[in-house]
């Protein structure tokens, strides 16, 4: 199966999970996973949220930002992957000067 992000419509998610500004996302979902390519402009963020029923995997394609995982911040950049296991919480912040592009997978439990 091919998921062709460049040819999918981009959706705007304003103040996603209470974050700043908006997230642009191209999304695929079935009964097993949600897979998306997200873009956060400089200063945009995904607000703090908990993963009560599933985990989340975030792979950074380009740009730089910061993840807050269980209250602890750490920088993230191209080629790095953030994993938020079930039962934990996190937030993603673009504190860089270019778009932060990520591929995200959320398994459906």
NORRAJO-V567735 format. One record per pair of residues at least 12 apart in sequence whose ideal C-beta (glycine too) atoms are under 7 Angstrom apart, sorted by sequence separation. I is the first residue (numbers start at 0). J is the second residue. D is the distance in Angstrom with one decimal. If there is no record, write none. Layout:
i->I j->J d->D
i->I j->J d->D
This chain:
i->11 j->23 d->6.0
i->12 j->24 d->5.9
i->24 j->36 d->7.0
i->24 j->37 d->4.7
i->63 j->76 d->4.6
i->68 j->81 d->7.0
i->9 j->23 d->5.1
i->10 j->24 d->5.3
i->23 j->37 d->6.9
i->9 j->24 d->6.9
i->22 j->37 d->5.4
i->23 j->38 d->4.3
i->66 j->81 d->4.9
i->68 j->83 d->6.4
i->9 j->25 d->5.5
i->10 j->26 d->6.6
i->59 j->75 d->5.5
i->61 j->77 d->5.4
i->22 j->39 d->5.7
i->59 j->76 d->5.9
i->60 j->77 d->6.6
i->7 j->25 d->4.0
i->59 j->77 d->5.5
i->69 j->87 d->5.5
i->59 j->78 d->6.9
i->68 j->87 d->6.9
i->69 j->88 d->6.2
i->20 j->40 d->6.3
i->47 j->67 d->6.6
i->59 j->79 d->5.3
i->4 j->25 d->4.6
i->22 j->43 d->6.5
i->68 j->89 d->4.7
i->20 j->42 d->6.0
i->21 j->43 d->6.2
i->58 j->80 d->4.7
i->67 j->89 d->6.3
i->19 j->42 d->6.2
i->20 j->43 d->3.8
i->22 j->45 d->6.1
i->57 j->80 d->6.8
i->66 j->89 d->5.9
i->67 j->90 d->4.5
i->19 j->43 d->5.8
i->56 j->80 d->6.5
i->57 j->81 d->4.4
i->2 j->27 d->4.9
i->18 j->43 d->6.9
i->19 j->44 d->4.6
i->39 j->64 d->7.0
i->66 j->91 d->5.5
i->18 j->44 d->3.9
i->56 j->82 d->5.5
i->18 j->45 d->4.7
i->64 j->91 d->6.1
i->65 j->92 d->4.7
i->18 j->46 d->3.9
i->54 j->82 d->6.9
i->55 j->83 d->4.6
i->64 j->92 d->5.5
i->16 j->45 d->5.6
i->17 j->46 d->3.4
i->54 j->83 d->6.2
i->64 j->93 d->4.6
i->65 j->94 d->5.3
i->15 j->45 d->5.0
i->16 j->46 d->3.6
i->54 j->84 d->5.0
i->64 j->94 d->5.8
i->15 j->46 d->6.6
i->16 j->47 d->7.0
i->54 j->85 d->5.0
i->62 j->93 d->6.5
i->64 j->95 d->5.9
i->2 j->34 d->6.0
i->4 j->36 d->4.2
i->16 j->48 d->4.3
i->53 j->85 d->5.9
i->63 j->95 d->3.8
i->50 j->83 d->5.5
i->52 j->85 d->6.9
i->62 j->95 d->5.4
i->57 j->91 d->6.7
i->50 j->85 d->5.5
i->62 j->97 d->5.1
i->64 j->99 d->4.5
i->50 j->86 d->6.9
i->62 j->98 d->5.4
i->63 j->99 d->6.9
i->50 j->87 d->6.1
i->62 j->99 d->3.6
i->62 j->100 d->5.8
i->49 j->88 d->4.2
i->61 j->100 d->4.7
i->48 j->88 d->6.2
i->59 j->99 d->7.0
i->60 j->100 d->4.3
i->47 j->88 d->5.9
i->60 j->101 d->6.4
i->59 j->101 d->5.4
i->60 j->102 d->6.2
i->47 j->90 d->4.2
i->58 j->101 d->6.4
i->46 j->90 d->5.9
i->57 j->101 d->5.1
i->58 j->102 d->4.7
i->45 j->90 d->6.0
i->44 j->90 d->6.4
i->45 j->91 d->4.6
i->57 j->103 d->5.0
i->44 j->91 d->6.4
i->56 j->103 d->6.8
i->44 j->92 d->4.2
i->55 j->103 d->6.4
i->56 j->104 d->4.6
i->44 j->93 d->6.7
i->43 j->93 d->5.2
i->55 j->105 d->5.0
i->42 j->93 d->6.5
i->39 j->91 d->6.9
i->41 j->93 d->5.6
i->53 j->105 d->5.7
i->54 j->106 d->6.3
i->40 j->93 d->6.6
i->53 j->106 d->5.3
i->39 j->93 d->4.1
i->41 j->95 d->6.2
i->53 j->107 d->6.4
i->41 j->96 d->5.5
i->53 j->108 d->4.6
i->41 j->97 d->6.8
i->52 j->108 d->4.9
i->40 j->98 d->5.8
i->39 j->98 d->6.7
i->38 j->98 d->5.2
i->39 j->99 d->4.4
i->38 j->100 d->5.4
i->37 j->101 d->5.1
i->36 j->102 d->5.6
i->37 j->103 d->5.9
i->35 j->103 d->5.1
i->34 j->104 d->5.3
i->32 j->104 d->6.0
i->33 j->105 d->4.4
i->32 j->105 d->6.7
i->32 j->106 d->5.4
i->33 j->107 d->6.9
i->31 j->106 d->6.9
i->32 j->107 d->6.1
i->31 j->107 d->5.6
i->30 j->107 d->6.2
